[in-house]
Amino acid sequence: VQLQASGGGLVQAGGSLRLSCAASESIVSINRMGWYRQGPGKQRDLVAVITSSGRTNYGDSVKGRFTISRDNAKNTVYLQMNSLKPEDTAVYYCMINRPQDRYDYWGQGTQVTVSS
């Protein structure tokens, strides 16, 4: 499976962005799909993931500000990011894990920069 991420960019603090991650195959049956991020000099951390049943899990720093959603017809997962902060600046990576996968698949990163 291939993942194509888009939607990153430069935004002022308090602004919003929506990231998209389009998969080359069906996402109806997944273990999880979502987003991680890696800031300069930092490890890659969970942002948000969603399961086939619609259960979501968010990183503590984004709870209440970010929302993950899924459109199975478009094989796409979205990340709506509101009330952005400079500390949200990072490269955001899309990932997927399906029952048939031995490991996670990752897309190319998309840069999100939040200016103060």
C-alpha positions in Angstrom: 0.0 0.0 0.0 1.2 3.5 -0.8 0.2 6.6 1.2 0.1 10.2 -0.2 0.0 12.9 2.4 -0.9 16.5 1.6 -2.1 19.7 3.2 0.9 20.9 5.1 2.1 24.5 5.0 2.8 27.6 6.9 0.2 29.1 9.3 0.1 31.6 12.1 -0.5 30.6 15.6 -4.2 30.1 16.3 -4.9 29.1 12.7 -6.0 25.9 11.2 -4.9 23.3 8.6 -6.3 20.1 7.3 -4.0 17.2 6.4 -5.1 14.4 4.0 -3.6 11.0 3.6 -4.8 9.0 0.6 -4.1 5.3 0.5 -3.7 3.3 -2.8 -5.8 0.5 -1.4 -9.0 0.1 0.6 -9.0 1.3 4.2 -12.2 -0.4 5.2 -10.4 -3.0 7.1 -7.5 -1.6 9.1 -6.0 -2.0 12.5 -5.2 1.7 12.6 -4.4 4.6 10.3 -3.3 8.0 11.2 -0.6 10.5 11.9 2.6 10.9 13.8 4.9 13.9 13.9 8.6 14.6 14.3 9.8 18.0 15.3 13.4 19.2 14.9 15.7 17.1 17.2 12.8 15.2 18.6 11.5 11.6 18.4 8.5 10.7 16.3 5.3 11.0 18.4 1.7 10.0 18.1 -0.7 12.7 16.9 -3.9 10.7 16.1 -4.9 7.3 14.9 -8.3 5.8 14.0 -9.4 2.2 13.7 -11.9 0.4 11.5 -14.5 0.7 14.2 -13.9 4.4 14.4 -12.2 4.4 17.7 -9.7 7.2 18.0 -6.6 7.8 20.0 -4.9 11.2 20.3 -1.6 12.4 21.7 -2.0 14.4 24.9 -0.7 17.6 23.4 -3.4 17.7 20.6 -6.5 16.6 22.5 -9.3 19.0 22.0 -7.6 20.8 19.1 -7.1 18.1 16.5 -9.7 15.7 15.0 -9.0 12.7 12.9 -11.7 11.3 10.5 -11.9 8.8 7.7 -13.6 8.6 4.3 -13.6 5.0 3.2 -15.0 5.8 -0.2 -11.9 7.9 -0.9 -9.5 5.7 1.0 -8.5 8.8 2.8 -7.9 9.9 6.4 -8.0 13.5 7.4 -6.5 15.4 10.3 -8.2 18.7 11.1 -5.9 20.9 13.1 -7.3 23.9 14.9 -5.8 26.4 17.4 -2.4 25.6 16.1 0.6 26.5 18.3 4.3 27.0 17.4 5.1 23.7 19.2 3.0 21.9 16.6 5.7 22.7 14.0 6.9 19.3 12.7 7.0 17.0 9.8 3.7 15.0 9.9 3.8 11.4 8.7 0.8 9.3 7.7 0.8 5.6 8.6 -1.4 2.5 8.1 -1.4 -0.9 9.6 -3.9 -3.6 8.3 -4.5 -7.1 9.5 -2.5 -8.5 6.6 0.5 -6.3 7.3 3.6 -7.5 9.1 4.6 -3.9 9.8 3.4 -0.3 9.5 3.5 1.5 6.2 4.5 5.1 6.1 3.9 7.9 3.7 6.2 10.8 2.9 6.1 13.5 5.5 4.4 16.8 5.1 5.8 19.9 6.8 3.6 21.9 9.1 5.1 25.2 10.3 3.3 27.4 12.8 4.6 30.9 13.3 4.2 32.9 16.5 
